[in-house]
């Protein structure tokens, strides 16, 4: 069984920073991508950023230049450094792990709230 545990969410003022962490445990025999998604109230879940096993990264246009995704392969942990946060970044952020066999796993999510 694969488990994903997120941490690092919270309340921050606009312009501030937060760093999210997602620790993955269990049967991890191949990583296709690890990433972060978010869902704001009344909106669909959207990809924020993801990173491949080869460390290629992909970002939503709305976060480019402000957010950075990184991964510690030894710790099976993926991070999301969020700078210059805006009120529109407020959402529940969920970690995703797409295994090389196609199995898809999600964390429970962590709330990020940005006040103006």
N, C-alpha and C positions, 0 to 999 in steps of 0.2 A: 504494500500500500504506500502511496506517496502522500506526504503531507506538506502543505505550504503554510508558513506562519509569518504574517506581516507585522511590522512594528514601525513606529516613527511618526505616525499621524498626530494631528493635534490642531490647535487653533493658533493662527499667526496673523499678524497685520499685513496689509498689502505692502509689497516690497520686501518682505521677509523671506526666510529660507527654511526649508525642512528637508530632512533626508529620510527616505523610506528604505526599509530593509525587508527582504523576504528570504527566509531560510527554507530550503527544500530538503526533506529527508525521505528515506524509503528506497524503493527500487529505481535507481537512476542509472540506467545503463546506456542512455544515449540522449543527448539534448539536441533538439532541433532549434527551439527558441525559448527564451525566458523573457517575460515582459510584464508591463504594467498597463492596466486598463483603468478607466474611471467611469463612473456613472453619477451624473448630477441629478437632482430631483426633477422628475418629469422629462428626463432625456434618456436616450438610448446609451448603452455602454459603448465607449469608444476606446480605440487603442491610443495610448499615450506614447509608449516607446517599447521597443523590443530589441533583443540582442541575440545573435545566433551563436552556435558553438564555436564558430570561427571569429567571433567578436565583431561581426558586422552589425551596425546599429541602424535603427529606423525610428523616426520621430514624427508625431503629428505636427502639422504646420504650426498649430497654435502654441506649441511649446519649444519649437526650435530656437536655439540660442539661450534658452533659460533653464531647461532641464537636461540632465545628463544621466544616462543609464550606464551601469557598469556591473561587472560580475567577478566574484572571487570563486574560481573553479574549485579550489581546495576546500573551501567552506560551503560549497553549493549554495551560495548566497548571491542574490541580485539586489542592486541598490538603485535608487532613483534620487538623485540630488536635484532639488527644486529650488531655484533662485528666482528673484524678482516675481514673487507670487502675486497673482491678481485675484480679485473676488471671483472671477469666472473660473478659476481653478478649483473652486470649492466642489467637492465630490467625494464619493467613496472610491478609494483606490484599491484595486485588487491585483494580486500577483497571479501570473499565469505561467504554467510550464507545459510546453508541448514537447512530448517525448518523440524520439525518432521513429517509434512504431505507430505513431498517430494518436496515442493516448493523450488526452488533454486534462490538465488538472488546474484547480483554482484555489486560491486562498479565500478566507472569509471576508477580507477587506478591512481597510482602515480609513477612518474619516479624516479628511483634510478640510479645514474650514478657514477661509481667508476673509478677514474683516476689512472693510474700507476705511 
